[in-house]
Amino acid sequence: AFAAAFLVPGTGEAEMGKLPDDRQILDLARKYSVSREVILRKYLDRGKVSQDYYDKMKRQWQDEWHSIDNNAPAKAKPKGGKPYLNKKAYLGSKYMRVAFAKYYAQQIDEYQLAIYLDTKIGQLSILEGYMSEQDQGKK
């Protein structure tokens, strides 16, 4: 809900249409650089899809993600893992920047920020530092 409210604020009735199909959801997700779940949440919040439909699609997308990961060849799977890079890819850098901005503007506290970023409070500074390094590397 947080991501839908802050990252996709301008979606109007014409842009969203009546009932979403996978293509429309994916196109809007790409346009706003958010996940499909965030777009579908917008539809849910506006009463255009039911909670059951939202839950079903969320499970389906999670299952697709897990099946892709589990079907990868063993040698192609990384041994370590990059949790902060994964977090940034999953949440989106725009979402993370907005969350940190709300924190520094004292609109949310450290506990809420950790919830929004799905991390432990002690990991926030590491995550923020990693984001800054990644952003500087792109310039």
N, CA, C and O atoms as CSV, one atom per row, in Angstrom:
chain,resi,resn,atom,element,x,y,z
A,1,ALA,N,N,0.828,-1.190,0.000
A,1,ALA,CA,C,0.000,0.000,0.000
A,1,ALA,C,C,0.877,1.260,0.000
A,1,ALA,O,O,0.582,2.234,-0.692
A,2,PHE,N,N,1.969,1.221,0.794
A,2,PHE,CA,C,2.890,2.358,0.860
A,2,PHE,C,C,3.463,2.642,-0.524
A,2,PHE,O,O,3.451,3.781,-0.990
A,3,ALA,N,N,3.961,1.606,-1.170
A,3,ALA,CA,C,4.560,1.776,-2.489
A,3,ALA,C,C,3.530,2.273,-3.487
A,3,ALA,O,O,3.822,3.165,-4.284
A,4,ALA,N,N,2.345,1.717,-3.454
A,4,ALA,CA,C,1.298,2.117,-4.398
A,4,ALA,C,C,0.930,3.583,-4.207
A,4,ALA,O,O,0.724,4.302,-5.185
A,5,ALA,N,N,0.845,4.030,-2.964
A,5,ALA,CA,C,0.453,5.410,-2.691
A,5,ALA,C,C,1.523,6.411,-3.086
A,5,ALA,O,O,1.209,7.480,-3.611
A,6,PHE,N,N,2.792,6.076,-2.840
A,6,PHE,CA,C,3.855,7.049,-3.066
A,6,PHE,C,C,4.532,6.943,-4.430
A,6,PHE,O,O,4.998,7.950,-4.964
A,7,LEU,N,N,4.592,5.761,-4.989
A,7,LEU,CA,C,5.333,5.592,-6.234
A,7,LEU,C,C,4.456,5.630,-7.470
A,7,LEU,O,O,4.949,5.846,-8.577
A,8,VAL,N,N,3.163,5.423,-7.293
A,8,VAL,CA,C,2.244,5.409,-8.431
A,8,VAL,C,C,1.053,6.315,-8.108
A,8,VAL,O,O,-0.097,5.878,-8.168
A,9,PRO,N,N,1.331,7.579,-7.765
A,9,PRO,CA,C,0.245,8.444,-7.319
A,9,PRO,C,C,-0.660,8.942,-8.434
A,9,PRO,O,O,-1.827,9.248,-8.186
A,10,GLY,N,N,-0.148,9.029,-9.662
A,10,GLY,CA,C,-0.896,9.695,-10.710
A,10,GLY,C,C,-1.687,8.803,-11.645
A,10,GLY,O,O,-2.161,9.279,-12.677
A,11,THR,N,N,-1.847,7.541,-11.328
A,11,THR,CA,C,-2.590,6.683,-12.250
A,11,THR,C,C,-4.063,7.038,-12.177
A,11,THR,O,O,-4.698,6.925,-11.129
A,12,GLY,N,N,-4.589,7.466,-13.308
A,12,GLY,CA,C,-5.982,7.842,-13.371
A,12,GLY,C,C,-6.851,6.691,-13.828
A,12,GLY,O,O,-6.364,5.622,-14.194
A,13,GLU,N,N,-8.134,6.933,-13.797
A,13,GLU,CA,C,-9.095,5.906,-14.192
A,13,GLU,C,C,-8.876,5.459,-15.632
A,13,GLU,O,O,-8.987,4.271,-15.936
A,14,ALA,N,N,-8.570,6.393,-16.514
A,14,ALA,CA,C,-8.376,6.039,-17.927
A,14,ALA,C,C,-7.142,5.174,-18.114
A,14,ALA,O,O,-7.155,4.233,-18.908
A,15,GLU,N,N,-6.086,5.483,-17.396
A,15,GLU,CA,C,-4.847,4.724,-17.529
A,15,GLU,C,C,-4.995,3.314,-16.978
A,15,GLU,O,O,-4.433,2.369,-17.532
A,16,MET,N,N,-5.745,3.165,-15.895
A,16,MET,CA,C,-5.880,1.864,-15.253
A,16,MET,C,C,-6.933,0.982,-15.912
A,16,MET,O,O,-6.815,-0.242,-15.875
A,17,GLY,N,N,-7.940,1.567,-16.504
A,17,GLY,CA,C,-8.973,0.751,-17.127
A,17,GLY,C,C,-9.858,0.068,-16.090
A,17,GLY,O,O,-9.785,0.365,-14.898
A,18,LYS,N,N,-10.691,-0.850,-16.565
A,18,LYS,CA,C,-11.640,-1.501,-15.663
A,18,LYS,C,C,-11.052,-2.739,-15.019
A,18,LYS,O,O,-10.851,-2.754,-13.805
A,19,LEU,N,N,-10.773,-3.768,-15.784
A,19,LEU,CA,C,-10.194,-4.995,-15.256
A,19,LEU,C,C,-8.811,-5.189,-15.861
A,19,LEU,O,O,-8.660,-5.149,-17.082
A,20,PRO,N,N,-7.816,-5.396,-15.035
A,20,PRO,CA,C,-6.455,-5.498,-15.559
A,20,PRO,C,C,-6.172,-6.857,-16.173
A,20,PRO,O,O,-6.676,-7.882,-15.714
A,21,ASP,N,N,-5.360,-6.848,-17.215
A,21,ASP,CA,C,-4.817,-8.109,-17.705
A,21,ASP,C,C,-3.320,-8.084,-17.409
A,21,ASP,O,O,-2.767,-7.047,-17.043
A,22,ASP,N,N,-2.678,-9.227,-17.571
A,22,ASP,CA,C,-1.253,-9.329,-17.223
A,22,ASP,C,C,-0.409,-8.291,-17.960
A,22,ASP,O,O,0.506,-7.705,-17.382
A,23,ARG,N,N,-0.714,-8.073,-19.215
A,23,ARG,CA,C,0.078,-7.141,-20.031
A,23,ARG,C,C,-0.045,-5.714,-19.513
A,23,ARG,O,O,0.946,-4.992,-19.410
A,24,GLN,N,N,-1.267,-5.320,-19.191
A,24,GLN,CA,C,-1.491,-3.964,-18.691
A,24,GLN,C,C,-0.780,-3.761,-17.349
A,24,GLN,O,O,-0.170,-2.718,-17.112
A,25,ILE,N,N,-0.866,-4.757,-16.485
A,25,ILE,CA,C,-0.189,-4.666,-15.192
A,25,ILE,C,C,1.316,-4.540,-15.396
A,25,ILE,O,O,1.962,-3.701,-14.769
A,26,LEU,N,N,1.874,-5.372,-16.270
A,26,LEU,CA,C,3.310,-5.336,-16.539
A,26,LEU,C,C,3.730,-3.996,-17.146
A,26,LEU,O,O,4.760,-3.441,-16.764
A,27,ASP,N,N,2.943,-3.473,-18.086
A,27,ASP,CA,C,3.270,-2.185,-18.697
A,27,ASP,C,C,3.282,-1.055,-17.668
A,27,ASP,O,O,4.187,-0.220,-17.669
A,28,LEU,N,N,2.277,-1.028,-16.792
A,28,LEU,CA,C,2.236,0.007,-15.754
A,28,LEU,C,C,3.384,-0.168,-14.756
A,28,LEU,O,O,3.961,0.815,-14.292
A,29,ALA,N,N,3.709,-1.415,-14.430
A,29,ALA,CA,C,4.818,-1.675,-13.506
A,29,ALA,C,C,6.125,-1.150,-14.089
A,29,ALA,O,O,6.928,-0.543,-13.380
A,30,ARG,N,N,6.333,-1.382,-15.365
A,30,ARG,CA,C,7.554,-0.888,-16.016
A,30,ARG,C,C,7.558,0.639,-16.096
A,30,ARG,O,O,8.588,1.275,-15.876
A,31,LYS,N,N,6.405,1.217,-16.409
A,31,LYS,CA,C,6.302,2.674,-16.537
A,31,LYS,C,C,6.691,3.368,-15.225
A,31,LYS,O,O,7.393,4.379,-15.232
A,32,TYR,N,N,6.229,2.813,-14.109
A,32,TYR,CA,C,6.476,3.430,-12.810
A,32,TYR,C,C,7.661,2.815,-12.059
A,32,TYR,O,O,7.948,3.210,-10.929
A,33,SER,N,N,8.344,1.857,-12.674
A,33,SER,CA,C,9.498,1.180,-12.062
A,33,SER,C,C,9.147,0.573,-10.706
A,33,SER,O,O,9.864,0.753,-9.721
A,34,VAL,N,N,8.044,-0.140,-10.679
A,34,VAL,CA,C,7.605,-0.836,-9.474
A,34,VAL,C,C,7.259,-2.271,-9.839
A,34,VAL,O,O,7.274,-2.640,-11.013
A,35,SER,N,N,6.949,-3.074,-8.841
A,35,SER,CA,C,6.578,-4.463,-9.095
A,35,SER,C,C,5.131,-4.558,-9.592
A,35,SER,O,O,4.343,-3.623,-9.451
A,36,ARG,N,N,4.815,-5.701,-10.169
A,36,ARG,CA,C,3.436,-5.947,-10.601
A,36,ARG,C,C,2.493,-5.918,-9.410
A,36,ARG,O,O,1.341,-5.498,-9.525
A,37,GLU,N,N,2.990,-6.365,-8.273
A,37,GLU,CA,C,2.163,-6.390,-7.070
A,37,GLU,C,C,1.734,-4.985,-6.652
A,37,GLU,O,O,0.610,-4.788,-6.193
A,38,VAL,N,N,2.626,-4.015,-6.811
A,38,VAL,CA,C,2.293,-2.631,-6.464
A,38,VAL,C,C,1.158,-2.133,-7.355
A,38,VAL,O,O,0.225,-1.492,-6.872
A,39,ILE,N,N,1.234,-2.422,-8.632
A,39,ILE,CA,C,0.169,-1.991,-9.555
A,39,ILE,C,C,-1.143,-2.678,-9.204
A,39,ILE,O,O,-2.192,-2.037,-9.152
A,40,LEU,N,N,-1.081,-3.981,-8.964
A,40,LEU,CA,C,-2.298,-4.707,-8.618
A,40,LEU,C,C,-2.874,-4.180,-7.312
A,40,LEU,O,O,-4.092,-4.168,-7.133
A,41,ARG,N,N,-2.013,-3.745,-6.399
A,41,ARG,CA,C,-2.482,-3.166,-5.141
A,41,ARG,C,C,-3.297,-1.906,-5.410
A,41,ARG,O,O,-4.285,-1.651,-4.722
A,42,LYS,N,N,-2.890,-1.109,-6.411
A,42,LYS,CA,C,-3.657,0.076,-6.801
A,42,LYS,C,C,-5.066,-0.316,-7.223
A,42,LYS,O,O,-6.048,0.319,-6.839
A,43,TYR,N,N,-5.143,-1.382,-8.028
A,43,TYR,CA,C,-6.453,-1.864,-8.455
A,43,TYR,C,C,-7.284,-2.309,-7.254
A,43,TYR,O,O,-8.480,-2.028,-7.184
A,44,LEU,N,N,-6.652,-2.998,-6.319
A,44,LEU,CA,C,-7.347,-3.470,-5.121
A,44,LEU,C,C,-7.849,-2.284,-4.302
A,44,LEU,O,O,-9.003,-2.266,-3.874
A,45,ASP,N,N,-6.990,-1.304,-4.086
A,45,ASP,CA,C,-7.362,-0.135,-3.291
A,45,ASP,C,C,-8.506,0.655,-3.917
A,45,ASP,O,O,-9.286,1.296,-3.213
A,46,ARG,N,N,-8.598,0.606,-5.215
A,46,ARG,CA,C,-9.681,1.318,-5.914
A,46,ARG,C,C,-10.929,0.456,-6.100
A,46,ARG,O,O,-11.910,0.896,-6.700
A,47,GLY,N,N,-10.887,-0.762,-5.587
A,47,GLY,CA,C,-12.056,-1.638,-5.661
A,47,GLY,C,C,-12.290,-2.248,-7.027
A,47,GLY,O,O,-13.400,-2.688,-7.326
A,48,LYS,N,N,-11.254,-2.282,-7.868
A,48,LYS,CA,C,-11.404,-2.818,-9.219
A,48,LYS,C,C,-11.115,-4.315,-9.282
A,48,LYS,O,O,-11.474,-4.974,-10.257
A,49,VAL,N,N,-10.466,-4.859,-8.245
A,49,VAL,CA,C,-10.259,-6.307,-8.130
A,49,VAL,C,C,-10.561,-6.701,-6.691
A,49,VAL,O,O,-10.480,-5.876,-5.782
A,50,SER,N,N,-10.908,-7.957,-6.494
A,50,SER,CA,C,-11.211,-8.450,-5.152
A,50,SER,C,C,-9.937,-8.838,-4.407
A,50,SER,O,O,-8.881,-9.026,-5.011
A,51,GLN,N,N,-10.052,-8.953,-3.103
A,51,GLN,CA,C,-8.930,-9.402,-2.285
A,51,GLN,C,C,-8.503,-10.803,-2.705
A,51,GLN,O,O,-7.311,-11.109,-2.732
A,52,ASP,N,N,-9.472,-11.655,-3.033
A,52,ASP,CA,C,-9.157,-13.018,-3.479
A,52,ASP,C,C,-8.333,-13.007,-4.762
A,52,ASP,O,O,-7.366,-13.759,-4.885
A,53,TYR,N,N,-8.712,-12.151,-5.728
A,53,TYR,CA,C,-7.976,-12.055,-6.984
A,53,TYR,C,C,-6.556,-11.540,-6.727
A,53,TYR,O,O,-5.588,-12.053,-7.289
A,54,TYR,N,N,-6.447,-10.534,-5.881
A,54,TYR,CA,C,-5.138,-9.977,-5.530
A,54,TYR,C,C,-4.257,-11.063,-4.922
A,54,TYR,O,O,-3.109,-11.233,-5.331
A,55,ASP,N,N,-4.791,-11.799,-3.945
A,55,ASP,CA,C,-4.023,-12.860,-3.276
A,55,ASP,C,C,-3.631,-13.959,-4.262
A,55,ASP,O,O,-2.517,-14.479,-4.214
A,56,LYS,N,N,-4.553,-14.304,-5.151
A,56,LYS,CA,C,-4.277,-15.358,-6.149
A,56,LYS,C,C,-3.137,-14.952,-7.071
A,56,LYS,O,O,-2.231,-15.746,-7.324
A,57,MET,N,N,-3.172,-13.726,-7.573
A,57,MET,CA,C,-2.137,-13.252,-8.483
A,57,MET,C,C,-0.794,-13.123,-7.765
A,57,MET,O,O,0.251,-13.442,-8.333
A,58,LYS,N,N,-0.826,-12.665,-6.541
A,58,LYS,CA,C,0.411,-12.529,-5.761
A,58,LYS,C,C,1.065,-13.902,-5.587
A,58,LYS,O,O,2.274,-14.048,-5.765
A,59,ARG,N,N,0.253,-14.907,-5.238
A,59,ARG,CA,C,0.787,-16.273,-5.097
A,59,ARG,C,C,1.318,-16.789,-6.423
A,59,ARG,O,O,2.378,-17.413,-6.471
A,60,GLN,N,N,0.586,-16.531,-7.502
A,60,GLN,CA,C,1.005,-16.997,-8.826
A,60,GLN,C,C,2.356,-16.392,-9.195
A,60,GLN,O,O,3.233,-17.105,-9.683
A,61,TRP,N,N,2.537,-15.105,-8.975
A,61,TRP,CA,C,3.803,-14.452,-9.308
A,61,TRP,C,C,4.939,-14.967,-8.427
A,61,TRP,O,O,6.066,-15.135,-8.895
A,62,GLN,N,N,4.644,-15.216,-7.159
A,62,GLN,CA,C,5.664,-15.780,-6.280
A,62,GLN,C,C,6.049,-17.183,-6.733
A,62,GLN,O,O,7.228,-17.537,-6.738
A,63,ASP,N,N,5.055,-17.978,-7.114
A,63,ASP,CA,C,5.327,-19.338,-7.609
A,63,ASP,C,C,6.164,-19.299,-8.881
A,63,ASP,O,O,7.091,-20.093,-9.043
A,64,GLU,N,N,5.838,-18.370,-9.791
A,64,GLU,CA,C,6.618,-18.218,-11.026
A,64,GLU,C,C,8.070,-17.883,-10.692
A,64,GLU,O,O,8.993,-18.449,-11.277
A,65,TRP,N,N,8.267,-16.965,-9.755
A,65,TRP,CA,C,9.604,-16.554,-9.375
A,65,TRP,C,C,10.384,-17.730,-8.807
A,65,TRP,O,O,11.544,-17.945,-9.159
A,66,HIS,N,N,9.739,-18.489,-7.927
A,66,HIS,CA,C,10.415,-19.638,-7.314
A,66,HIS,C,C,10.703,-20.733,-8.333
A,66,HIS,O,O,11.745,-21.383,-8.256
A,67,SER,N,N,9.802,-20.950,-9.282
A,67,SER,CA,C,10.035,-22.002,-10.268
A,67,SER,C,C,11.162,-21.621,-11.218
A,67,SER,O,O,11.920,-22.487,-11.655
A,68,ILE,N,N,11.282,-20.344,-11.541
A,68,ILE,CA,C,12.392,-19.895,-12.386
A,68,ILE,C,C,13.705,-20.123,-11.649
A,68,ILE,O,O,14.664,-20.640,-12.223
A,69,ASP,N,N,13.744,-19.740,-10.387
A,69,ASP,CA,C,14.959,-19.890,-9.584
A,69,ASP,C,C,15.317,-21.360,-9.395
A,69,ASP,O,O,16.490,-21.725,-9.478
A,70,ASN,N,N,14.329,-22.199,-9.143
A,70,ASN,CA,C,14.599,-23.623,-8.902
A,70,ASN,C,C,14.953,-24.384,-10.166
A,70,ASN,O,O,15.582,-25.440,-10.082
A,71,ASN,N,N,14.573,-23.887,-11.332
A,71,ASN,CA,C,14.860,-24.575,-12.587
A,71,ASN,C,C,16.179,-24.139,-13.212
A,71,ASN,O,O,16.593,-24.680,-14.237
A,72,ALA,N,N,16.835,-23.165,-12.597
A,72,ALA,CA,C,18.125,-22.716,-13.134
A,72,ALA,C,C,19.154,-23.823,-12.963
A,72,ALA,O,O,19.129,-24.543,-11.965
A,73,PRO,N,N,20.053,-23.965,-13.920
A,73,PRO,CA,C,21.098,-24.975,-13.772
A,73,PRO,C,C,21.915,-24.732,-12.503
A,73,PRO,O,O,22.148,-23.586,-12.119
A,74,ALA,N,N,22.342,-25.798,-11.864
A,74,ALA,CA,C,23.053,-25.686,-10.586
A,74,ALA,C,C,24.294,-24.812,-10.706
A,74,ALA,O,O,24.572,-24.015,-9.810
A,75,LYS,N,N,25.050,-24.946,-11.801
A,75,LYS,CA,C,26.270,-24.159,-11.915
A,75,LYS,C,C,25.991,-22.684,-12.183
A,75,LYS,O,O,26.872,-21.848,-11.978
A,76,ALA,N,N,24.773,-22.343,-12.640
A,76,ALA,CA,C,24.436,-20.949,-12.902
A,76,ALA,C,C,24.010,-20.220,-11.631
A,76,ALA,O,O,23.976,-18.989,-11.605
A,77,LYS,N,N,23.683,-20.972,-10.571
A,77,LYS,CA,C,23.252,-20.338,-9.332
A,77,LYS,C,C,24.469,-19.806,-8.588
A,77,LYS,O,O,25.464,-20.514,-8.438
A,78,PRO,N,N,24.393,-18.566,-8.123
A,78,PRO,CA,C,25.520,-18.028,-7.371
A,78,PRO,C,C,25.639,-18.723,-6.023
A,78,PRO,O,O,24.636,-19.117,-5.428
A,79,LYS,N,N,26.865,-18.872,-5.546
A,79,LYS,CA,C,27.096,-19.545,-4.268
A,79,LYS,C,C,26.834,-18.606,-3.106
A,79,LYS,O,O,26.310,-19.024,-2.074
A,80,GLY,N,N,27.189,-17.363,-3.264
A,80,GLY,CA,C,27.046,-16.410,-2.166
A,80,GLY,C,C,25.664,-15.796,-2.159
A,80,GLY,O,O,24.735,-16.363,-1.584
A,81,GLY,N,N,25.528,-14.725,-2.747
A,81,GLY,CA,C,24.277,-14.000,-2.745
A,81,GLY,C,C,24.571,-12.552,-2.421
A,81,GLY,O,O,25.539,-12.242,-1.727
A,82,LYS,N,N,23.765,-11.707,-2.906
A,82,LYS,CA,C,23.947,-10.283,-2.680
A,82,LYS,C,C,22.631,-9.741,-2.130
A,82,LYS,O,O,21.815,-9.207,-2.881
A,83,PRO,N,N,22.428,-9.878,-0.827
A,83,PRO,CA,C,21.129,-9.524,-0.261
A,83,PRO,C,C,20.732,-8.065,-0.477
A,83,PRO,O,O,19.553,-7.778,-0.685
A,84,TYR,N,N,21.682,-7.148,-0.433
A,84,TYR,CA,C,21.323,-5.742,-0.603
A,84,TYR,C,C,21.007,-5.428,-2.062
A,84,TYR,O,O,20.111,-4.632,-2.344
A,85,LEU,N,N,21.720,-6.033,-2.968
A,85,LEU,CA,C,21.400,-5.875,-4.389
A,85,LEU,C,C,20.044,-6.502,-4.692
A,85,LEU,O,O,19.248,-5.936,-5.441
A,86,ASN,N,N,19.785,-7.660,-4.115
A,86,ASN,CA,C,18.486,-8.311,-4.299
A,86,ASN,C,C,17.369,-7.449,-3.741
A,86,ASN,O,O,16.317,-7.311,-4.364
A,87,LYS,N,N,17.592,-6.865,-2.563
A,87,LYS,CA,C,16.586,-6.007,-1.938
A,87,LYS,C,C,16.293,-4.810,-2.832
A,87,LYS,O,O,15.133,-4.446,-3.025
A,88,LYS,N,N,17.339,-4.197,-3.377
A,88,LYS,CA,C,17.164,-3.032,-4.251
A,88,LYS,C,C,16.427,-3.419,-5.527
A,88,LYS,O,O,15.577,-2.669,-6.006
A,89,ALA,N,N,16.749,-4.579,-6.075
A,89,ALA,CA,C,16.084,-5.028,-7.299
A,89,ALA,C,C,14.612,-5.336,-7.038
A,89,ALA,O,O,13.753,-5.031,-7.866
A,90,TYR,N,N,14.323,-5.938,-5.891
A,90,TYR,CA,C,12.952,-6.318,-5.584
A,90,TYR,C,C,12.089,-5.106,-5.266
A,90,TYR,O,O,10.979,-4.974,-5.782
A,91,LEU,N,N,12.603,-4.217,-4.411
A,91,LEU,CA,C,11.814,-3.067,-3.992
A,91,LEU,C,C,11.876,-1.920,-4.993
A,91,LEU,O,O,10.911,-1.171,-5.146
A,92,GLY,N,N,13.000,-1.784,-5.667
A,92,GLY,CA,C,13.193,-0.677,-6.596
A,92,GLY,C,C,13.883,0.480,-5.908
A,92,GLY,O,O,13.539,0.839,-4.781
A,93,SER,N,N,14.852,1.059,-6.582
A,93,SER,CA,C,15.624,2.139,-5.966
A,93,SER,C,C,14.758,3.365,-5.704
A,93,SER,O,O,14.988,4.085,-4.732
A,94,LYS,N,N,13.774,3.612,-6.552
A,94,LYS,CA,C,12.890,4.762,-6.357
A,94,LYS,C,C,12.108,4.611,-5.051
A,94,LYS,O,O,12.003,5.554,-4.267
A,95,TYR,N,N,11.567,3.426,-4.829
A,95,TYR,CA,C,10.824,3.143,-3.598
A,95,TYR,C,C,11.721,3.333,-2.381
A,95,TYR,O,O,11.321,3.942,-1.389
A,96,MET,N,N,12.936,2.805,-2.470
A,96,MET,CA,C,13.845,2.888,-1.337
A,96,MET,C,C,14.240,4.334,-1.051
A,96,MET,O,O,14.329,4.734,0.109
A,97,ARG,N,N,14.478,5.119,-2.102
A,97,ARG,CA,C,14.819,6.529,-1.901
A,97,ARG,C,C,13.670,7.281,-1.233
A,97,ARG,O,O,13.894,8.108,-0.349
A,98,VAL,N,N,12.438,6.989,-1.660
A,98,VAL,CA,C,11.271,7.642,-1.055
A,98,VAL,C,C,11.153,7.257,0.422
A,98,VAL,O,O,10.885,8.106,1.272
A,99,ALA,N,N,11.355,5.978,0.715
A,99,ALA,CA,C,11.267,5.523,2.106
A,99,ALA,C,C,12.314,6.219,2.977
A,99,ALA,O,O,11.993,6.697,4.066
A,100,PHE,N,N,13.552,6.280,2.512
A,100,PHE,CA,C,14.604,6.963,3.282
A,100,PHE,C,C,14.307,8.462,3.394
A,100,PHE,O,O,14.572,9.062,4.436
A,101,ALA,N,N,13.770,9.068,2.352
A,101,ALA,CA,C,13.426,10.490,2.404
A,101,ALA,C,C,12.356,10.746,3.459
A,101,ALA,O,O,12.432,11.730,4.195
A,102,LYS,N,N,11.362,9.871,3.537
A,102,LYS,CA,C,10.315,10.010,4.556
A,102,LYS,C,C,10.923,9.882,5.958
A,102,LYS,O,O,10.517,10.584,6.884
A,103,TYR,N,N,11.880,8.995,6.099
A,103,TYR,CA,C,12.553,8.804,7.386
A,103,TYR,C,C,13.327,10.065,7.770
A,103,TYR,O,O,13.208,10.541,8.899
A,104,TYR,N,N,14.113,10.605,6.849
A,104,TYR,CA,C,14.912,11.779,7.166
A,104,TYR,C,C,14.062,13.044,7.319
A,104,TYR,O,O,14.490,14.011,7.948
A,105,ALA,N,N,12.873,13.032,6.748
A,105,ALA,CA,C,11.941,14.148,6.948
A,105,ALA,C,C,11.135,13.951,8.237
A,105,ALA,O,O,10.240,14.740,8.540
A,106,GLN,N,N,11.453,12.905,8.985
A,106,GLN,CA,C,10.809,12.552,10.253
A,106,GLN,C,C,9.312,12.308,10.099
A,106,GLN,O,O,8.530,12.580,11.010
A,107,GLN,N,N,8.925,11.789,8.931
A,107,GLN,CA,C,7.531,11.426,8.703
A,107,GLN,C,C,7.271,9.977,9.092
A,107,GLN,O,O,6.126,9.585,9.319
A,108,ILE,N,N,8.333,9.188,9.169
A,108,ILE,CA,C,8.257,7.824,9.676
A,108,ILE,C,C,9.462,7.610,10.590
A,108,ILE,O,O,10.476,8.298,10.469
A,109,ASP,N,N,9.339,6.652,11.500
A,109,ASP,CA,C,10.478,6.389,12.385
A,109,ASP,C,C,11.293,5.211,11.851
A,109,ASP,O,O,10.954,4.598,10.839
A,110,GLU,N,N,12.373,4.920,12.563
A,110,GLU,CA,C,13.299,3.874,12.146
A,110,GLU,C,C,12.610,2.509,12.061
A,110,GLU,O,O,12.893,1.716,11.163
A,111,TYR,N,N,11.714,2.248,12.995
A,111,TYR,CA,C,10.978,0.986,13.010
A,111,TYR,C,C,10.109,0.858,11.752
A,111,TYR,O,O,10.103,-0.188,11.102
A,112,GLN,N,N,9.377,1.925,11.414
A,112,GLN,CA,C,8.530,1.901,10.218
A,112,GLN,C,C,9.373,1.755,8.954
A,112,GLN,O,O,8.990,1.034,8.033
A,113,LEU,N,N,10.514,2.433,8.908
A,113,LEU,CA,C,11.401,2.321,7.753
A,113,LEU,C,C,11.854,0.884,7.573
A,113,LEU,O,O,11.864,0.366,6.457
A,114,ALA,N,N,12.225,0.245,8.658
A,114,ALA,CA,C,12.660,-1.154,8.585
A,114,ALA,C,C,11.527,-2.043,8.072
A,114,ALA,O,O,11.771,-2.979,7.310
A,115,ILE,N,N,10.307,-1.761,8.479
A,115,ILE,CA,C,9.162,-2.534,7.994
A,115,ILE,C,C,8.972,-2.298,6.497
A,115,ILE,O,O,8.799,-3.252,5.738
A,116,TYR,N,N,9.003,-1.037,6.066
A,116,TYR,CA,C,8.812,-0.716,4.652
A,116,TYR,C,C,9.883,-1.362,3.778
A,116,TYR,O,O,9.614,-1.764,2.646
A,117,LEU,N,N,11.106,-1.459,4.318
A,117,LEU,CA,C,12.209,-2.023,3.538
A,117,LEU,C,C,12.421,-3.509,3.826
A,117,LEU,O,O,13.348,-4.124,3.299
A,118,ASP,N,N,11.566,-4.071,4.654
A,118,ASP,CA,C,11.615,-5.495,4.987
A,118,ASP,C,C,13.016,-5.914,5.412
A,118,ASP,O,O,13.607,-6.843,4.862
A,119,THR,N,N,13.525,-5.196,6.408
A,119,THR,CA,C,14.868,-5.483,6.913
A,119,THR,C,C,14.918,-5.213,8.409
A,119,THR,O,O,13.955,-4.703,8.981
A,120,LYS,N,N,16.014,-5.546,9.033
A,120,LYS,CA,C,16.200,-5.282,10.451
A,120,LYS,C,C,16.703,-3.858,10.628
A,120,LYS,O,O,17.379,-3.308,9.758
A,121,ILE,N,N,16.363,-3.277,11.760
A,121,ILE,CA,C,16.773,-1.900,12.041
A,121,ILE,C,C,18.289,-1.751,11.941
A,121,ILE,O,O,18.783,-0.761,11.401
A,122,GLY,N,N,19.014,-2.716,12.454
A,122,GLY,CA,C,20.472,-2.661,12.420
A,122,GLY,C,C,21.059,-2.726,11.021
A,122,GLY,O,O,22.230,-2.393,10.834
A,123,GLN,N,N,20.284,-3.143,10.041
A,123,GLN,CA,C,20.762,-3.258,8.668
A,123,GLN,C,C,20.472,-2.010,7.826
A,123,GLN,O,O,20.929,-1.912,6.687
A,124,LEU,N,N,19.718,-1.061,8.380
A,124,LEU,CA,C,19.306,0.112,7.598
A,124,LEU,C,C,20.495,0.923,7.087
A,124,LEU,O,O,20.529,1.300,5.915
A,125,SER,N,N,21.455,1.192,7.945
A,125,SER,CA,C,22.595,2.012,7.511
A,125,SER,C,C,23.419,1.279,6.456
A,125,SER,O,O,23.931,1.901,5.525
A,126,ILE,N,N,23.547,-0.040,6.599
A,126,ILE,CA,C,24.285,-0.821,5.601
A,126,ILE,C,C,23.547,-0.768,4.260
A,126,ILE,O,O,24.153,-0.575,3.206
A,127,LEU,N,N,22.244,-0.943,4.326
A,127,LEU,CA,C,21.424,-0.911,3.109
A,127,LEU,C,C,21.503,0.456,2.443
A,127,LEU,O,O,21.635,0.549,1.223
A,128,GLU,N,N,21.423,1.507,3.233
A,128,GLU,CA,C,21.509,2.852,2.675
A,128,GLU,C,C,22.882,3.103,2.055
A,128,GLU,O,O,22.983,3.680,0.972
A,129,GLY,N,N,23.930,2.670,2.741
A,129,GLY,CA,C,25.277,2.827,2.203
A,129,GLY,C,C,25.456,2.071,0.907
A,129,GLY,O,O,26.083,2.568,-0.028
A,130,TYR,N,N,24.913,0.884,0.848
A,130,TYR,CA,C,25.006,0.071,-0.363
A,130,TYR,C,C,24.263,0.745,-1.510
A,130,TYR,O,O,24.735,0.741,-2.647
A,131,MET,N,N,23.107,1.320,-1.214
A,131,MET,CA,C,22.343,2.041,-2.238
A,131,MET,C,C,23.151,3.207,-2.787
A,131,MET,O,O,23.220,3.415,-3.998
A,132,SER,N,N,23.766,3.970,-1.873
A,132,SER,CA,C,24.554,5.131,-2.300
A,132,SER,C,C,25.718,4.713,-3.183
A,132,SER,O,O,25.999,5.362,-4.191
A,133,GLU,N,N,26.402,3.626,-2.808
A,133,GLU,CA,C,27.518,3.125,-3.611
A,133,GLU,C,C,27.043,2.721,-4.989
A,133,GLU,O,O,27.686,3.035,-5.991
A,134,GLN,N,N,25.927,2.029,-5.046
A,134,GLN,CA,C,25.391,1.563,-6.320
A,134,GLN,C,C,24.997,2.752,-7.197
A,134,GLN,O,O,25.272,2.760,-8.397
A,135,ASP,N,N,24.338,3.780,-6.580
A,135,ASP,CA,C,23.932,4.954,-7.342
A,135,ASP,C,C,25.135,5.725,-7.870
A,135,ASP,O,O,25.103,6.224,-8.995
A,136,GLN,N,N,26.207,5.828,-7.065
A,136,GLN,CA,C,27.414,6.533,-7.506
A,136,GLN,C,C,28.103,5.794,-8.621
A,136,GLN,O,O,28.702,6.411,-9.501
A,137,GLY,N,N,28.025,4.464,-8.596
A,137,GLY,CA,C,28.651,3.659,-9.633
A,137,GLY,C,C,28.000,3.833,-10.995
A,137,GLY,O,O,28.629,3.573,-12.021
A,138,LYS,N,N,26.752,4.268,-11.016
A,138,LYS,CA,C,26.031,4.452,-12.281
A,138,LYS,C,C,26.340,5.783,-12.926
A,138,LYS,O,O,26.093,5.967,-14.118
A,139,LYS,N,N,26.880,6.722,-12.150
A,139,LYS,CA,C,27.109,8.075,-12.688
A,139,LYS,C,C,28.346,8.112,-13.531
A,139,LYS,O,O,28.697,9.164,-14.066
